[in-house]
Amino acid sequence: MKPNQCRMGRAALNWSTQELARKSGVGANTVNRFESGQDARVSSVDKMRKAMEDSGVVFITEGETSAGGGPGVRLSK
């Protein structure tokens, strides 16, 4: 997960950084630092990603769509 995907995933779920932090078990400062492009522990990023995936976010890698776009997110059906 890239920082911009984290922001997009939160937006899709209508979650604040504090809500993502609470649901993933990491600190709000960790979420803010990661989304601003600073380093974060892989374990923290994994926890944030899992919390969003468990709530219906699907992470799309670069070129995964037929349009060949960049990385993104979508909500599962």
Biopython code that builds the backbone (N, CA, C, O; Angstrom):
import numpy as np
from Bio.PDB.StructureBuilder import StructureBuilder

atoms = [
    (1, "MET", "N", (0.846, -1.169, 0.000)),
    (1, "MET", "CA", (0.000, 0.000, 0.000)),
    (1, "MET", "C", (0.894, 1.236, 0.000)),
    (1, "MET", "O", (1.861, 1.334, 0.756)),
    (2, "LYS", "N", (0.543, 2.161, -0.862)),
    (2, "LYS", "CA", (1.256, 3.433, -0.943)),
    (2, "LYS", "C", (0.482, 4.477, -0.136)),
    (2, "LYS", "O", (-0.711, 4.311, 0.118)),
    (3, "PRO", "N", (1.168, 5.556, 0.268)),
    (3, "PRO", "CA", (0.487, 6.586, 1.061)),
    (3, "PRO", "C", (-0.785, 7.133, 0.408)),
    (3, "PRO", "O", (-1.786, 7.356, 1.089)),
    (4, "ASN", "N", (-0.748, 7.351, -0.913)),
    (4, "ASN", "CA", (-1.947, 7.882, -1.564)),
    (4, "ASN", "C", (-3.083, 6.863, -1.563)),
    (4, "ASN", "O", (-4.251, 7.249, -1.518)),
    (5, "GLN", "N", (-2.764, 5.577, -1.612)),
    (5, "GLN", "CA", (-3.798, 4.551, -1.520)),
    (5, "GLN", "C", (-4.420, 4.528, -0.130)),
    (5, "GLN", "O", (-5.612, 4.260, 0.021)),
    (6, "CYS", "N", (-3.621, 4.806, 0.869)),
    (6, "CYS", "CA", (-4.134, 4.870, 2.235)),
    (6, "CYS", "C", (-5.152, 6.001, 2.349)),
    (6, "CYS", "O", (-6.234, 5.814, 2.907)),
    (7, "ARG", "N", (-4.807, 7.163, 1.824)),
    (7, "ARG", "CA", (-5.739, 8.303, 1.846)),
    (7, "ARG", "C", (-7.007, 7.990, 1.061)),
    (7, "ARG", "O", (-8.111, 8.302, 1.508)),
    (8, "MET", "N", (-6.850, 7.367, -0.122)),
    (8, "MET", "CA", (-8.019, 7.022, -0.940)),
    (8, "MET", "C", (-8.902, 5.989, -0.241)),
    (8, "MET", "O", (-10.129, 6.082, -0.285)),
    (9, "GLY", "N", (-8.273, 5.009, 0.401)),
    (9, "GLY", "CA", (-9.035, 3.992, 1.122)),
    (9, "GLY", "C", (-9.823, 4.591, 2.271)),
    (9, "GLY", "O", (-10.985, 4.245, 2.486)),
    (10, "ARG", "N", (-9.189, 5.491, 3.008)),
    (10, "ARG", "CA", (-9.897, 6.167, 4.108)),
    (10, "ARG", "C", (-11.069, 6.975, 3.573)),
    (10, "ARG", "O", (-12.154, 6.970, 4.155)),
    (11, "ALA", "N", (-10.843, 7.675, 2.452)),
    (11, "ALA", "CA", (-11.904, 8.493, 1.861)),
    (11, "ALA", "C", (-13.073, 7.614, 1.417)),
    (11, "ALA", "O", (-14.234, 7.972, 1.617)),
    (12, "ALA", "N", (-12.770, 6.474, 0.822)),
    (12, "ALA", "CA", (-13.832, 5.567, 0.363)),
    (12, "ALA", "C", (-14.671, 5.071, 1.537)),
    (12, "ALA", "O", (-15.876, 4.858, 1.404)),
    (13, "LEU", "N", (-14.027, 4.891, 2.682)),
    (13, "LEU", "CA", (-14.732, 4.411, 3.880)),
    (13, "LEU", "C", (-15.275, 5.555, 4.733)),
    (13, "LEU", "O", (-15.999, 5.336, 5.704)),
    (14, "ASN", "N", (-14.910, 6.776, 4.351)),
    (14, "ASN", "CA", (-15.295, 7.960, 5.128)),
    (14, "ASN", "C", (-14.744, 7.887, 6.555)),
    (14, "ASN", "O", (-15.440, 8.192, 7.523)),
    (15, "TRP", "N", (-13.474, 7.475, 6.659)),
    (15, "TRP", "CA", (-12.796, 7.349, 7.942)),
    (15, "TRP", "C", (-11.824, 8.504, 8.127)),
    (15, "TRP", "O", (-11.189, 8.949, 7.171)),
    (16, "SER", "N", (-11.713, 8.981, 9.340)),
    (16, "SER", "CA", (-10.671, 9.942, 9.695)),
    (16, "SER", "C", (-9.379, 9.175, 9.958)),
    (16, "SER", "O", (-9.381, 7.946, 10.034)),
    (17, "THR", "N", (-8.280, 9.907, 10.094)),
    (17, "THR", "CA", (-7.022, 9.240, 10.440)),
    (17, "THR", "C", (-7.135, 8.589, 11.815)),
    (17, "THR", "O", (-6.574, 7.519, 12.046)),
    (18, "GLN", "N", (-7.860, 9.235, 12.725)),
    (18, "GLN", "CA", (-8.035, 8.670, 14.067)),
    (18, "GLN", "C", (-8.831, 7.364, 14.018)),
    (18, "GLN", "O", (-8.544, 6.425, 14.760)),
    (19, "GLU", "N", (-9.825, 7.316, 13.142)),
    (19, "GLU", "CA", (-10.624, 6.092, 13.037)),
    (19, "GLU", "C", (-9.800, 4.952, 12.458)),
    (19, "GLU", "O", (-9.883, 3.822, 12.939)),
    (20, "LEU", "N", (-9.005, 5.236, 11.428)),
    (20, "LEU", "CA", (-8.125, 4.204, 10.884)),
    (20, "LEU", "C", (-7.145, 3.742, 11.943)),
    (20, "LEU", "O", (-6.899, 2.543, 12.075)),
    (21, "ALA", "N", (-6.587, 4.659, 12.691)),
    (21, "ALA", "CA", (-5.647, 4.297, 13.750)),
    (21, "ALA", "C", (-6.307, 3.370, 14.763)),
    (21, "ALA", "O", (-5.735, 2.349, 15.145)),
    (22, "ARG", "N", (-7.503, 3.725, 15.193)),
    (22, "ARG", "CA", (-8.217, 2.916, 16.185)),
    (22, "ARG", "C", (-8.538, 1.522, 15.638)),
    (22, "ARG", "O", (-8.338, 0.524, 16.329)),
    (23, "LYS", "N", (-9.030, 1.452, 14.412)),
    (23, "LYS", "CA", (-9.436, 0.167, 13.841)),
    (23, "LYS", "C", (-8.253, -0.728, 13.497)),
    (23, "LYS", "O", (-8.392, -1.949, 13.432)),
    (24, "SER", "N", (-7.085, -0.118, 13.276)),
    (24, "SER", "CA", (-5.914, -0.912, 12.911)),
    (24, "SER", "C", (-4.957, -1.160, 14.077)),
    (24, "SER", "O", (-4.043, -1.977, 13.971)),
    (25, "GLY", "N", (-5.168, -0.459, 15.179)),
    (25, "GLY", "CA", (-4.314, -0.668, 16.343)),
    (25, "GLY", "C", (-2.960, 0.015, 16.248)),
    (25, "GLY", "O", (-1.998, -0.414, 16.886)),
    (26, "VAL", "N", (-2.883, 1.074, 15.457)),
    (26, "VAL", "CA", (-1.651, 1.861, 15.389)),
    (26, "VAL", "C", (-1.964, 3.278, 15.881)),
    (26, "VAL", "O", (-3.130, 3.630, 16.058)),
    (27, "GLY", "N", (-0.947, 4.070, 16.096)),
    (27, "GLY", "CA", (-1.159, 5.436, 16.560)),
    (27, "GLY", "C", (-1.588, 6.363, 15.427)),
    (27, "GLY", "O", (-1.225, 6.155, 14.269)),
    (28, "ALA", "N", (-2.359, 7.379, 15.771)),
    (28, "ALA", "CA", (-2.790, 8.359, 14.772)),
    (28, "ALA", "C", (-1.595, 9.059, 14.141)),
    (28, "ALA", "O", (-1.634, 9.392, 12.956)),
    (29, "ASN", "N", (-0.540, 9.285, 14.903)),
    (29, "ASN", "CA", (0.671, 9.900, 14.348)),
    (29, "ASN", "C", (1.305, 9.006, 13.288)),
    (29, "ASN", "O", (1.871, 9.498, 12.312)),
    (30, "THR", "N", (1.210, 7.696, 13.482)),
    (30, "THR", "CA", (1.735, 6.749, 12.497)),
    (30, "THR", "C", (0.981, 6.885, 11.182)),
    (30, "THR", "O", (1.593, 6.913, 10.115)),
    (31, "VAL", "N", (-0.341, 6.970, 11.253)),
    (31, "VAL", "CA", (-1.157, 7.144, 10.049)),
    (31, "VAL", "C", (-0.777, 8.449, 9.362)),
    (31, "VAL", "O", (-0.547, 8.472, 8.153)),
    (32, "ASN", "N", (-0.712, 9.521, 10.117)),
    (32, "ASN", "CA", (-0.384, 10.827, 9.545)),
    (32, "ASN", "C", (1.002, 10.841, 8.913)),
    (32, "ASN", "O", (1.181, 11.381, 7.821)),
    (33, "ARG", "N", (1.974, 10.256, 9.586)),
    (33, "ARG", "CA", (3.339, 10.211, 9.042)),
    (33, "ARG", "C", (3.367, 9.409, 7.744)),
    (33, "ARG", "O", (3.959, 9.841, 6.754)),
    (34, "PHE", "N", (2.728, 8.248, 7.751)),
    (34, "PHE", "CA", (2.741, 7.397, 6.560)),
    (34, "PHE", "C", (2.085, 8.114, 5.382)),
    (34, "PHE", "O", (2.620, 8.116, 4.274)),
    (35, "GLU", "N", (0.926, 8.721, 5.626)),
    (35, "GLU", "CA", (0.209, 9.389, 4.538)),
    (35, "GLU", "C", (0.953, 10.605, 4.006)),
    (35, "GLU", "O", (0.720, 11.021, 2.872)),
    (36, "SER", "N", (1.838, 11.177, 4.802)),
    (36, "SER", "CA", (2.622, 12.315, 4.327)),
    (36, "SER", "C", (3.916, 11.872, 3.644)),
    (36, "SER", "O", (4.729, 12.705, 3.243)),
    (37, "GLY", "N", (4.102, 10.552, 3.515)),
    (37, "GLY", "CA", (5.253, 10.032, 2.787)),
    (37, "GLY", "C", (6.459, 9.701, 3.628)),
    (37, "GLY", "O", (7.513, 9.359, 3.093)),
    (38, "GLN", "N", (6.324, 9.797, 4.940)),
    (38, "GLN", "CA", (7.442, 9.458, 5.821)),
    (38, "GLN", "C", (7.452, 7.950, 6.074)),
    (38, "GLN", "O", (6.481, 7.246, 5.802)),
    (39, "ASP", "N", (8.568, 7.487, 6.597)),
    (39, "ASP", "CA", (8.721, 6.053, 6.863)),
    (39, "ASP", "C", (7.749, 5.569, 7.924)),
    (39, "ASP", "O", (7.427, 6.285, 8.872)),
    (40, "ALA", "N", (7.291, 4.342, 7.745)),
    (40, "ALA", "CA", (6.464, 3.659, 8.739)),
    (40, "ALA", "C", (6.875, 2.193, 8.750)),
    (40, "ALA", "O", (7.331, 1.653, 7.742)),
    (41, "ARG", "N", (6.711, 1.573, 9.882)),
    (41, "ARG", "CA", (7.046, 0.149, 9.984)),
    (41, "ARG", "C", (6.137, -0.653, 9.052)),
    (41, "ARG", "O", (4.954, -0.352, 8.890)),
    (42, "VAL", "N", (6.723, -1.669, 8.456)),
    (42, "VAL", "CA", (5.949, -2.542, 7.570)),
    (42, "VAL", "C", (4.782, -3.148, 8.333)),
    (42, "VAL", "O", (3.689, -3.282, 7.782)),
    (43, "SER", "N", (4.993, -3.515, 9.584)),
    (43, "SER", "CA", (3.916, -4.120, 10.375)),
    (43, "SER", "C", (2.762, -3.134, 10.579)),
    (43, "SER", "O", (1.601, -3.543, 10.586)),
    (44, "SER", "N", (3.064, -1.852, 10.745)),
    (44, "SER", "CA", (2.018, -0.844, 10.907)),
    (44, "SER", "C", (1.240, -0.658, 9.616)),
    (44, "SER", "O", (0.013, -0.558, 9.634)),
    (45, "VAL", "N", (1.949, -0.611, 8.496)),
    (45, "VAL", "CA", (1.282, -0.472, 7.197)),
    (45, "VAL", "C", (0.400, -1.685, 6.932)),
    (45, "VAL", "O", (-0.713, -1.549, 6.424)),
    (46, "ASP", "N", (0.893, -2.861, 7.273)),
    (46, "ASP", "CA", (0.101, -4.085, 7.095)),
    (46, "ASP", "C", (-1.179, -4.044, 7.929)),
    (46, "ASP", "O", (-2.236, -4.467, 7.462)),
    (47, "LYS", "N", (-1.090, -3.540, 9.153)),
    (47, "LYS", "CA", (-2.269, -3.437, 10.011)),
    (47, "LYS", "C", (-3.293, -2.465, 9.443)),
    (47, "LYS", "O", (-4.493, -2.735, 9.463)),
    (48, "MET", "N", (-2.809, -1.326, 8.933)),
    (48, "MET", "CA", (-3.725, -0.345, 8.347)),
    (48, "MET", "C", (-4.396, -0.920, 7.102)),
    (48, "MET", "O", (-5.600, -0.761, 6.903)),
    (49, "ARG", "N", (-3.609, -1.585, 6.275)),
    (49, "ARG", "CA", (-4.165, -2.187, 5.053)),
    (49, "ARG", "C", (-5.205, -3.240, 5.397)),
    (49, "ARG", "O", (-6.273, -3.281, 4.787)),
    (50, "LYS", "N", (-4.904, -4.086, 6.360)),
    (50, "LYS", "CA", (-5.837, -5.143, 6.740)),
    (50, "LYS", "C", (-7.143, -4.561, 7.273)),
    (50, "LYS", "O", (-8.218, -5.063, 6.946)),
    (51, "ALA", "N", (-7.067, -3.525, 8.079)),
    (51, "ALA", "CA", (-8.280, -2.904, 8.619)),
    (51, "ALA", "C", (-9.169, -2.386, 7.494)),
    (51, "ALA", "O", (-10.390, -2.537, 7.543)),
    (52, "MET", "N", (-8.560, -1.780, 6.484)),
    (52, "MET", "CA", (-9.353, -1.269, 5.365)),
    (52, "MET", "C", (-9.872, -2.398, 4.488)),
    (52, "MET", "O", (-11.010, -2.347, 4.023)),
    (53, "GLU", "N", (-9.046, -3.423, 4.254)),
    (53, "GLU", "CA", (-9.503, -4.570, 3.465)),
    (53, "GLU", "C", (-10.656, -5.286, 4.159)),
    (53, "GLU", "O", (-11.608, -5.713, 3.505)),
    (54, "ASP", "N", (-10.575, -5.418, 5.468)),
    (54, "ASP", "CA", (-11.654, -6.064, 6.227)),
    (54, "ASP", "C", (-12.962, -5.279, 6.132)),
    (54, "ASP", "O", (-14.040, -5.831, 6.352)),
    (55, "SER", "N", (-12.861, -3.995, 5.805)),
    (55, "SER", "CA", (-14.046, -3.139, 5.683)),
    (55, "SER", "C", (-14.471, -2.938, 4.230)),
    (55, "SER", "O", (-15.375, -2.150, 3.954)),
    (56, "GLY", "N", (-13.826, -3.646, 3.301)),
    (56, "GLY", "CA", (-14.282, -3.646, 1.920)),
    (56, "GLY", "C", (-13.421, -2.936, 0.901)),
    (56, "GLY", "O", (-13.801, -2.861, -0.268)),
    (57, "VAL", "N", (-12.269, -2.409, 1.301)),
    (57, "VAL", "CA", (-11.388, -1.742, 0.340)),
    (57, "VAL", "C", (-10.542, -2.797, -0.373)),
    (57, "VAL", "O", (-9.992, -3.703, 0.254)),
    (58, "VAL", "N", (-10.451, -2.659, -1.698)),
    (58, "VAL", "CA", (-9.595, -3.523, -2.513)),
    (58, "VAL", "C", (-8.485, -2.640, -3.064)),
    (58, "VAL", "O", (-8.758, -1.610, -3.682)),
    (59, "PHE", "N", (-7.248, -3.031, -2.846)),
    (59, "PHE", "CA", (-6.104, -2.263, -3.317)),
    (59, "PHE", "C", (-5.720, -2.744, -4.713)),
    (59, "PHE", "O", (-5.590, -3.944, -4.956)),
    (60, "ILE", "N", (-5.540, -1.794, -5.621)),
    (60, "ILE", "CA", (-5.235, -2.086, -7.020)),
    (60, "ILE", "C", (-3.797, -1.663, -7.282)),
    (60, "ILE", "O", (-3.407, -0.530, -6.998)),
    (61, "THR", "N", (-3.018, -2.587, -7.825)),
    (61, "THR", "CA", (-1.625, -2.274, -8.131)),
    (61, "THR", "C", (-1.531, -1.562, -9.479)),
    (61, "THR", "O", (-2.477, -1.581, -10.266)),
    (62, "GLU", "N", (-0.417, -0.953, -9.730)),
    (62, "GLU", "CA", (-0.216, -0.219, -10.972)),
    (62, "GLU", "C", (-0.376, -1.151, -12.163)),
    (62, "GLU", "O", (0.208, -2.234, -12.196)),
    (63, "GLY", "N", (-1.177, -0.723, -13.148)),
    (63, "GLY", "CA", (-1.366, -1.504, -14.361)),
    (63, "GLY", "C", (-2.337, -2.655, -14.229)),
    (63, "GLY", "O", (-2.525, -3.409, -15.184)),
    (64, "GLU", "N", (-2.962, -2.814, -13.071)),
    (64, "GLU", "CA", (-3.860, -3.950, -12.840)),
    (64, "GLU", "C", (-5.184, -3.808, -13.587)),
    (64, "GLU", "O", (-5.822, -4.812, -13.903)),
    (65, "THR", "N", (-5.599, -2.596, -13.867)),
    (65, "THR", "CA", (-6.864, -2.388, -14.566)),
    (65, "THR", "C", (-6.653, -2.466, -16.074)),
    (65, "THR", "O", (-5.525, -2.377, -16.559)),
    (66, "SER", "N", (-7.735, -2.629, -16.799)),
    (66, "SER", "CA", (-7.636, -2.694, -18.255)),
    (66, "SER", "C", (-7.144, -1.371, -18.837)),
    (66, "SER", "O", (-6.557, -1.349, -19.919)),
    (67, "ALA", "N", (-7.379, -0.274, -18.128)),
    (67, "ALA", "CA", (-6.919, 1.030, -18.595)),
    (67, "ALA", "C", (-5.429, 1.234, -18.337)),
    (67, "ALA", "O", (-4.836, 2.190, -18.837)),
    (68, "GLY", "N", (-4.823, 0.336, -17.555)),
    (68, "GLY", "CA", (-3.396, 0.431, -17.284)),
    (68, "GLY", "C", (-3.014, 1.596, -16.401)),
    (68, "GLY", "O", (-1.908, 2.126, -16.514)),
    (69, "GLY", "N", (-3.906, 1.999, -15.531)),
    (69, "GLY", "CA", (-3.661, 3.148, -14.656)),
    (69, "GLY", "C", (-2.701, 2.841, -13.535)),
    (69, "GLY", "O", (-2.161, 1.739, -13.429)),
    (70, "GLY", "N", (-2.500, 3.842, -12.699)),
    (70, "GLY", "CA", (-1.615, 3.709, -11.555)),
    (70, "GLY", "C", (-2.297, 3.015, -10.395)),
    (70, "GLY", "O", (-3.442, 2.578, -10.511)),
    (71, "PRO", "N", (-1.601, 2.914, -9.283)),
    (71, "PRO", "CA", (-2.175, 2.247, -8.119)),
    (71, "PRO", "C", (-3.395, 3.011, -7.603)),
    (71, "PRO", "O", (-3.466, 4.234, -7.718)),
    (72, "GLY", "N", (-4.342, 2.284, -7.041)),
    (72, "GLY", "CA", (-5.548, 2.908, -6.534)),
    (72, "GLY", "C", (-6.290, 1.983, -5.583)),
    (72, "GLY", "O", (-5.724, 1.024, -5.059)),
    (73, "VAL", "N", (-7.551, 2.284, -5.371)),
    (73, "VAL", "CA", (-8.404, 1.465, -4.516)),
    (73, "VAL", "C", (-9.812, 1.432, -5.113)),
    (73, "VAL", "O", (-10.167, 2.258, -5.953)),
    (74, "ARG", "N", (-10.592, 0.470, -4.664)),
    (74, "ARG", "CA", (-12.016, 0.420, -4.975)),
    (74, "ARG", "C", (-12.683, -0.307, -3.835)),
    (74, "ARG", "O", (-12.023, -0.982, -3.046)),
    (75, "LEU", "N", (-13.989, -0.172, -3.747)),
    (75, "LEU", "CA", (-14.734, -0.917, -2.730)),
    (75, "LEU", "C", (-15.198, -2.227, -3.353)),
    (75, "LEU", "O", (-15.562, -2.271, -4.528)),
    (76, "SER", "N", (-15.182, -3.284, -2.564)),
    (76, "SER", "CA", (-15.641, -4.572, -3.051)),
    (76, "SER", "C", (-17.150, -4.543, -3.226)),
    (76, "SER", "O", (-17.842, -3.710, -2.640)),
    (77, "LYS", "N", (-17.644, -5.454, -4.031)),
    (77, "LYS", "CA", (-19.087, -5.519, -4.272)),
    (77, "LYS", "C", (-19.823, -6.054, -3.083)),
    (77, "LYS", "O", (-21.048, -6.174, -3.117)),
]
sb = StructureBuilder()
sb.init_structure("model")
sb.init_model(0)
sb.init_chain("A")
sb.init_seg("    ")
for serial, (resi, resn, name, xyz) in enumerate(atoms, 1):
    if name == "N":
        sb.init_residue(resn, " ", resi, " ")
    sb.init_atom(name, np.array(xyz, "f"), 0.0, 1.0, " ", f" {name:<3s}", serial, name[0])
structure = sb.get_structure()
